[in-house]
Each structure stands twice: as C-alpha cells, then as structure tokens.
Amino acid sequence: MSYVIVAYDISDNGRRFEAAERLKGLGFVRIQKSLYIARGGTALAKEAFRALLRVIDRSSDSVFVIVVPRESFEKAFVHGLQSELGEDRSRVL
C-alpha cells in the first residue's frame, strides 16, 4: 500500500474550491488547507494531477503530487491524522 500526497498553491478562491472538491471526489482527505492525502498509487496520483490541471491557472498556480510508499509514510512524524486515516499516527520515532 502507498499513499498519494497532493499539495497546491492556487490563488483564486473559486479554482481552489474546485480543486478541493475534485480531490475529495477522488477519495482524498484534507490534512491542511492545501494539503491532501489518500491511499493509492501511481494511477491515483496521475488521476489527481490531471484533475487539478483542468482547474488551475498554469501561469500562476502550482501543484505537487507524490506517491509515498507505506514504509516511508510510517516513518513520518505525524500528529492529527488518526481520525482521517483510521490509524494512531501520533508518535516520535
């Protein structure tokens, strides 16, 4: 299992709302204002990236999508994701 993480910087409120709705429709959960996560792999990452490219202004907005292997995600320092991901993730390694 992998995780897909999406971050964006979108200047327009309408486009930002549309981006959020598209990501939620793909199963992503918001972990910060412009940061989303979902369980998935390369196919989901590509789908999310393409969905956001249809929304953003390519001259001023930015999108970052990355696939993180489960092993790497489990090593992250995290607090506050347990309710969205169904895991107790608060810990210091």
Number of C-alpha atoms within 10 A of each C-alpha: 9 16 20 22 22 22 17 19 15 20 13 12 9 11 17 20 12 16 22 21 13 16 21 16 11 14 16 23 19 19 13 9 11 15 17 20 24 22 18 19 16 15 11 19 20 15 13 24 17 11 16 23 15 12 17 21 14 11 6 10 16 15 16 13 19 16 21 18 15 13 10 10 14 12 12 13 11 14 11 12 16 12 9 13 13 8 10 12 18 13 10 9 7
